[in-house]
Amino acid sequence: MANENERIEVTTDEARAGSTPHMTRYILPMSLVLVVVIFAFILFARQ
């Protein structure tokens, strides 16, 4: 058991217990554009 006052240092991957894929970089802008297109379609379809 570690000493309570001892500092524990771990790497980012160890703390996360896995890797971080970069899909968020693509999914977030694509979904934002999709929502804007859908809202624009709804706006123009109601007129």
Distance bins in CASP14 RR format, pairs under 12 A and 6 or more apart:
PFRMAT RR
TARGET T0000
AUTHOR 0000-0000-0000
RMODE 2
METHOD distances of the structure
MODEL  1
1 8 0 0 0 0 0 1 0 0 0 0 0
2 8 1 0 0 1 0 0 0 0 0 0 0
2 9 0 0 0 0 0 1 0 0 0 0 0
8 14 0 0 0 0 0 1 0 0 0 0 0
8 15 0 0 0 0 1 0 0 0 0 0 0
9 15 0 0 0 0 1 0 0 0 0 0 0
10 16 0 0 0 0 1 0 0 0 0 0 0
10 17 0 0 0 0 1 0 0 0 0 0 0
10 18 0 0 0 0 0 1 0 0 0 0 0
11 17 0 0 0 0 0 1 0 0 0 0 0
11 18 0 0 0 0 0 1 0 0 0 0 0
11 19 0 0 0 0 0 1 0 0 0 0 0
12 18 0 0 0 0 1 0 0 0 0 0 0
12 19 0 0 0 0 1 0 0 0 0 0 0
12 20 0 0 0 0 1 0 0 0 0 0 0
13 19 1 0 0 1 0 0 0 0 0 0 0
13 20 0 0 0 0 1 0 0 0 0 0 0
21 27 0 0 0 0 0 1 0 0 0 0 0
22 28 0 0 0 0 0 1 0 0 0 0 0
23 29 0 0 0 0 0 1 0 0 0 0 0
23 30 0 0 0 0 0 1 0 0 0 0 0
23 31 0 0 0 0 0 1 0 0 0 0 0
24 30 0 0 0 0 0 1 0 0 0 0 0
24 31 0 0 0 0 0 1 0 0 0 0 0
24 32 0 0 0 0 0 1 0 0 0 0 0
26 32 0 0 0 0 0 1 0 0 0 0 0
26 33 0 0 0 0 0 1 0 0 0 0 0
27 33 0 0 0 0 0 1 0 0 0 0 0
27 34 0 0 0 0 0 1 0 0 0 0 0
28 34 0 0 0 0 0 1 0 0 0 0 0
28 35 0 0 0 0 0 1 0 0 0 0 0
29 35 0 0 0 0 0 1 0 0 0 0 0
29 36 0 0 0 0 0 1 0 0 0 0 0
30 36 0 0 0 0 0 1 0 0 0 0 0
30 37 0 0 0 0 0 1 0 0 0 0 0
31 37 0 0 0 0 0 1 0 0 0 0 0
31 38 0 0 0 0 0 1 0 0 0 0 0
32 38 0 0 0 0 0 1 0 0 0 0 0
32 39 0 0 0 0 0 1 0 0 0 0 0
33 39 0 0 0 0 0 1 0 0 0 0 0
33 40 0 0 0 0 0 1 0 0 0 0 0
34 40 0 0 0 0 0 1 0 0 0 0 0
34 41 0 0 0 0 0 1 0 0 0 0 0
35 41 0 0 0 0 0 1 0 0 0 0 0
35 42 0 0 0 0 0 1 0 0 0 0 0
36 42 0 0 0 0 0 1 0 0 0 0 0
36 43 0 0 0 0 0 1 0 0 0 0 0
37 43 0 0 0 0 0 1 0 0 0 0 0
37 44 0 0 0 0 0 1 0 0 0 0 0
38 44 0 0 0 0 0 1 0 0 0 0 0
38 45 0 0 0 0 0 1 0 0 0 0 0
39 45 0 0 0 0 0 1 0 0 0 0 0
39 46 0 0 0 0 0 1 0 0 0 0 0
40 46 0 0 0 0 0 1 0 0 0 0 0
40 47 0 0 0 0 0 1 0 0 0 0 0
41 47 0 0 0 0 0 1 0 0 0 0 0
END
